[in-house]
């Protein structure tokens, strides 16, 4: 299984970004996919998750601002991030079961 995250970048506070996690080797329709982030000097945080059946959940710090979604045909999971804050700055990566992709850096300037 391979996961490839993309879509990170530099954005001003209040702006938006959409991250993508393209997965090969296993179907997202049968597996949960998670988005994590880790900021310098901080513990890794589970940001959002989508289960195989489509149920979604979010960390309280992003609830109402971030939306996780998926495209079954493309076997890709997305993380739409709106109203970004400087404290959202981190490396974001996606996971499926024990597999983890390389991260993508999100930097939010104040």
C-alpha positions in Angstrom: 0.0 0.0 0.0 1.3 3.4 -0.9 -0.1 6.8 0.1 0.9 10.1 -1.4 -0.1 13.3 0.2 0.0 16.6 -1.7 -1.5 20.1 -1.7 0.4 21.8 1.1 1.8 25.2 0.9 2.0 28.7 2.3 -1.3 30.6 3.0 -2.3 33.6 5.0 -4.5 33.2 8.1 -8.1 32.9 7.0 -7.2 31.2 3.8 -7.9 27.8 2.5 -6.1 24.7 1.2 -7.1 21.3 0.0 -4.9 18.4 0.7 -5.1 15.2 -1.3 -4.1 11.6 -0.3 -3.9 9.3 -3.3 -3.8 5.7 -2.3 -2.7 2.6 -4.3 -2.8 -1.0 -3.3 -5.9 -1.0 -1.1 -9.4 0.4 -1.5 -10.6 3.3 0.6 -14.1 1.9 0.4 -13.0 -0.9 2.7 -10.6 1.0 5.0 -10.5 3.9 7.3 -8.2 6.8 6.2 -6.8 9.3 8.7 -5.2 12.7 8.4 -2.6 13.5 11.1 -0.5 16.5 11.6 2.6 17.2 13.6 3.9 20.7 14.4 7.5 21.3 15.5 8.0 20.3 19.1 4.4 19.0 19.4 2.9 15.5 19.5 1.2 14.1 16.4 -2.5 14.9 16.4 -5.3 13.0 14.6 -7.1 15.7 12.6 -9.8 13.9 10.8 -10.8 10.4 9.7 -13.2 8.8 7.3 -14.2 5.2 7.8 -14.8 2.6 5.0 -18.6 3.2 5.3 -18.1 6.9 5.0 -18.6 8.0 8.6 -16.3 11.0 9.4 -14.9 12.4 12.6 -12.8 15.5 13.5 -10.6 16.8 16.2 -12.2 19.5 18.2 -9.6 22.0 17.1 -10.6 21.7 13.5 -14.4 20.9 13.8 -16.4 23.2 11.5 -13.3 24.4 9.6 -11.9 21.2 8.0 -13.8 18.7 5.9 -12.6 15.2 5.0 -14.1 13.6 1.9 -13.2 11.0 -0.6 -13.5 10.0 -4.2 -14.0 6.3 -4.4 -13.3 6.1 -8.2 -10.0 7.9 -7.7 -9.2 6.1 -4.5 -8.3 9.5 -3.0 -9.1 11.2 0.2 -9.2 14.9 0.6 -8.9 17.4 3.5 -10.5 20.7 2.8 -9.1 23.3 5.2 -10.9 26.6 5.6 -10.4 29.5 7.9 -6.8 28.5 8.5 -5.0 29.7 11.6 -1.3 30.0 12.3 -1.7 27.1 14.8 -2.7 24.9 11.9 0.9 25.1 10.7 2.3 21.5 10.6 3.3 18.6 8.4 0.1 16.7 7.4 0.2 13.1 6.4 -2.4 10.4 5.7 -2.5 6.9 7.0 -4.4 3.7 6.2 -4.0 0.8 8.6 -0.3 0.5 9.4 0.7 2.4 6.3 1.7 6.0 6.2 2.6 8.4 3.4 5.1 11.2 3.2 3.8 14.4 4.7 2.9 17.7 3.1 3.8 20.9 4.8 1.1 23.5 5.6 2.3 26.9 6.7 -0.2 29.5 7.8 1.2 33.1 8.2 -0.4 35.6 10.5 
